[in-house]
Amino acid sequence: MKLQAVIFDLFHTLTGPEAEWSDLPWTSDVLGIDRGVWNELLVTRSRWRLAGQETDPYAIVRTLAHEVDSTIPRNTFSGSRIR
């Protein structure tokens, strides 16, 4: 079967952001950041990310996390430990 469409649920209109679909821990939990604070960073304080000024996912997470806690070690932002 040929792929005819791709659906993105960018603003969680089809599923809740808290939907559990993975065994991986939440990004905010790995970083030690409150989920509400993390979601606030993603939704209202990262226009630069949404505008494509930064596209590297690890750099995005690192930049946002360091807005809250600049002492989070850099090696936290690599690998598949976060979602």
C-alpha positions as CSV (number, residue, x, y, z in Angstrom):
1,M,0.0,0.0,0.0
2,K,1.3,3.4,-1.0
3,L,1.5,6.1,1.8
4,Q,-1.0,8.8,0.9
5,A,-1.0,11.0,4.0
6,V,0.9,11.8,7.2
7,I,-1.0,13.2,10.2
8,F,0.7,15.4,12.8
9,D,-1.0,16.1,16.1
10,L,1.2,19.1,16.8
11,F,-1.1,20.9,19.2
12,H,-2.6,17.7,20.8
13,T,-6.1,18.1,19.2
14,L,-6.3,14.3,18.7
15,T,-4.6,13.1,21.8
16,G,-3.7,14.5,25.1
17,P,0.0,15.5,25.7
18,E,-0.1,13.2,28.7
19,A,-0.9,10.1,26.6
20,E,1.3,7.2,27.5
21,W,2.7,5.5,24.4
22,S,6.2,4.7,25.3
23,D,8.3,3.1,28.0
24,L,10.8,6.0,27.9
25,P,10.6,8.6,30.7
26,W,9.2,12.0,30.0
27,T,11.8,14.6,29.0
28,S,11.0,16.8,31.9
29,D,11.5,13.9,34.4
30,V,14.9,13.0,32.9
31,L,15.9,16.7,33.2
32,G,14.4,17.1,36.7
33,I,12.1,19.9,35.5
34,D,8.5,20.2,36.5
35,R,6.2,19.0,33.6
36,G,4.2,22.2,33.8
37,V,7.3,24.3,33.5
38,W,8.6,22.2,30.7
39,N,5.3,22.4,28.8
40,E,5.3,26.2,29.3
41,L,8.8,26.4,27.8
42,L,7.7,24.4,24.7
43,V,4.4,26.2,24.1
44,T,5.0,29.8,25.0
45,R,8.8,30.4,25.2
46,S,10.3,28.8,22.2
47,R,9.1,30.7,19.1
48,W,12.7,30.4,17.8
49,R,12.3,26.6,17.9
50,L,8.9,26.7,16.1
51,A,10.3,29.2,13.5
52,G,13.1,26.7,12.6
53,Q,15.9,28.9,13.9
54,E,17.3,25.8,15.6
55,T,16.6,22.4,14.2
56,D,18.9,20.1,16.2
57,P,16.7,18.4,18.7
58,Y,19.4,18.0,21.3
59,A,20.3,21.7,21.1
60,I,16.7,22.6,21.4
61,V,16.2,20.5,24.6
62,R,19.5,21.7,26.0
63,T,18.7,25.4,25.4
64,L,15.2,25.1,26.9
65,A,16.4,23.0,29.9
66,H,19.2,25.5,30.7
67,E,16.7,28.3,30.9
68,V,15.4,26.5,34.0
69,D,18.6,25.0,35.3
70,S,22.0,25.8,33.8
71,T,23.7,23.1,35.9
72,I,22.1,20.1,34.1
73,P,25.1,18.2,32.6
74,R,25.5,18.4,28.8
75,N,25.7,14.6,28.5
76,T,22.0,14.5,29.7
77,F,21.0,15.8,26.2
78,S,22.3,12.9,24.1
79,G,21.1,9.4,23.4
80,S,17.6,8.0,23.5
81,R,16.9,8.6,27.2
82,I,14.3,11.4,26.5
83,R,11.1,11.7,24.5
